[in-house]
């Protein structure tokens, strides 16, 4: 087993009177692909956003790549340091509408990392090749399908050579026929050894690509098991009920 890359302890978050995350503990080893499943409202996306500092947690401690972070009180400098080492792929792509596919990838490299434009564009083209979109480098998001936009978003997340990529329901905004092309890119990333934390409803991906599956409900982790065991012999009754609803569909 590779060394631990991410460790979260006591992650809590409330919105008003509602407790969204209730003392989450989580660990991720280098190279792990972890699928996070659960019903709507379970806290899956909020957990991802708190770990990534897109939401401010109420409490919790994190160690990432050997550095300690206070999830409720990290400084702007600490958050920027964390983001330089990670990527985030959003449900709705979040591409710049006024930038081409290549421009969306190079923007952060040029402005945030001060990479020379020619080097950034060379890297951007390499990443577009990797996601099968080299011929779309000059296309704007409005000229791309949802699946193509999400593949550009994945390429953008890869541009910083992250140690880990977070995926928040990366296929839920896509038509079923476009889902496969995005999952194929993600499968290749997994095979290449990228550490990935993936909130998803795609049970096939969870079963066939991920190493571990985490099942969440009501802001807590109900079950955390190797993928094979999770699907063949889950320990918790609630997990078995959840899986049965999918199988019956």
N, C-alpha and C positions, 0 to 999 in steps of 0.2 A: 504494500500500500504506500502510495506517495505521501509526502508530508502534508500536514494540515495547512490549508491556505486561508480559510475563513472560519472564525468561531464567533458565534453570537450567544450572549447570555442575558436572560431576563428582559427581552425586548417587549415593551408594553406601549400601547397607543390607544387613546380614547378620543372620540369626537363627541363633545358635549357629554351627555350621560352614558353614551354607549361605549362599552369597552370593545375595541376592534381587535387588539392583540393582547393576549393575557400571559405574559411571561414566557415568550418563545425562546427556546434554546436550540441552536443549530450548528452543525459543523460540516465543512466541505473540504475534502482533500484535493490536492492538485490533480487535475485530470478527471475529476468526478463530473458526471452528467446527472443532475438531479431533477426529476420531474415533480412538480408540486400540483397535486390534485385536490379537489374539494368543491362543494356546492357554492353557488353564488353567495357572497356575503361572508365567506369563511375567513376572510382576512388575507388571502393569498397575495393580491396585488399590493395591499398596504404593507405587508411584510417586506416585499421586494423594494418598495419605494422608501421605506424607512432605512433598510440596510444601505441603500444607494444615496441616502440623504436628499431624496426628492420630497420626502415628508420628514418632518422633525418628530422623532419618537419622544414619548414622555420619559422613558427610562430604557436602559440597556447598555451593555458593554460589548464591544466588538474588537477582535484582533484580526487584522487582514495583512497578509504578507509580513508578519512579525511586528506590525505597528498597532498600538492600542488606540482605540477611538471610543469616545463617549457619545453614544447615539443620540442622546438628548441634548448634548452641549458642545459638540465639536465645532471648532472655529472654521471660518471660511477658508483659511489656508489649509487646514487639515482635510476639509472636504475636497478642495481642488487637488490635493495630493492623492486622495483616494480615487478620484475620477480619472486621473491620468493613468491609472493602472487597471481601469475597468471600462466595460462598454455596456450600454443599455439599449435594448431593442423594444420599441413601444408597440402597443396594439395597433395604433393608427398611424404608424410610420414616422410622423413628425419630421418630414423632409421640408427643406426650404423650397417654397413653391417657385421662387425666382432664380433658382440655381439648377443647372443641369445635373444629371446623375453624377458625372465626374465632379462638378462643383460642390455637390453635397458632401462628397467624400473629402475633398481637398480643403474645404473651408476651415475646418478645425486644425488641420495640419499647418496651414499657412498662418492663420491668425493667432491661435493659442500656442502652437509649438514652434512658430517662427521658421518653419521649414521652407527652403527656397521653392518657388512655384513649380519649377521644372521637376524637382525631386518629388514634390507632392503629387504632381500629375502622373509621373511615372508609377508611383506607388498606387495611386488611385486606379489607373488602368490595370495594374496587376490584380488588384482586388476585384474589379469588375469582371476580369477574366475568370477569377476564382468562383464567382457566383453566376457565371454564364451570361453576362450582360455587356461584354466588351463593345458590341455593336450599338449599344444604347447610350454610349458615353455622352453624346450631345443632346439627349432627350430630356425634356423637363418632366417633372412628376405628373403633370396633367396629360402627358403623352404616353404614360406607362400604365400598365395594368396594376391592380392591387398587389399581385404576386411579385411583379417586377419592382414596384416601389419598396416592398418589404425586403427584397433581396438587396436593393441599394442601401436600405437602412442597416442591414446586416454587414454589408461591406464597410459602411461608415463606422459601425461599432468596432470593426476589426482594424481600422486604420491606425489606431494608437498602439497596436501590438499589445492588447490587454492581457492581463493574467487571468481574467474571468469576464464572462459576458452574462448579463441578466436579460432574460426574455420574459416580457409580460404579455401573455396570450398572443403570440406572434402570428397566429393564423386565424384568430376569431373574427377579424374584419374581412376575411377573404371568402369568395365563393369556393365551394368544395373543390372545383376542378383546378383552382389555383393554389390550394393548400399544399398539394404534393410537391410543387417546385420549391416552396420555402422549406418544407420538412427535409427535402433532399439536401439542400445546402446545410441545414443544421446537422443532419446525419454525417455529412462530410467533415464538418467542424469537429464533431465528436470523435470521429475516426482519427482526426489530426491531433487529438489530445487536448482540445480546448476545454477548460473548466466552465461549466454552464449550469445556471440555476434557472429553470424553465417553468413558469406558471402556464399550464395548458389544460385543455379539455381533450387533447388528442391521445386517447388511450393506446393507440398503436405505437406512437412515438415513445410514450412512457414505458411500454412493455418491451419494445424491440431495440431502443437506442439508449435509454437512460440506465445508469448503474443502480440508482436508488430512487424510490418513490416516497414522497412525503404526502400524507393525506391530512388535510386541515378541516376543522369545523369549529365555528363559534370562537375564532381567534386563538385556537390551540392546535398543537400537533397531536392528532389522534394516533397516527401510526407512521413509522419511519422504518423502512425495510428494503433490502435488496429487491430489485425489480421482479426477479423470478419468484421469490417468496411472496411478495406483495400480491401478485396476481394469482398464484397457485394456492397459497395457504395463508391468507391474512389472519392476524391474531385477533383483531378487534371486530366485534359484531357490527359496529357502525360502518367499518370499511367494507365488510361483506355486503351490507345493504346497499351501499353506494355503488359498488361494482355491479350488483345485480340489476340496478336500474338501467345501467348502460347496456348490459348484455341483453336486456329485454327489449331495447329500442329497435 
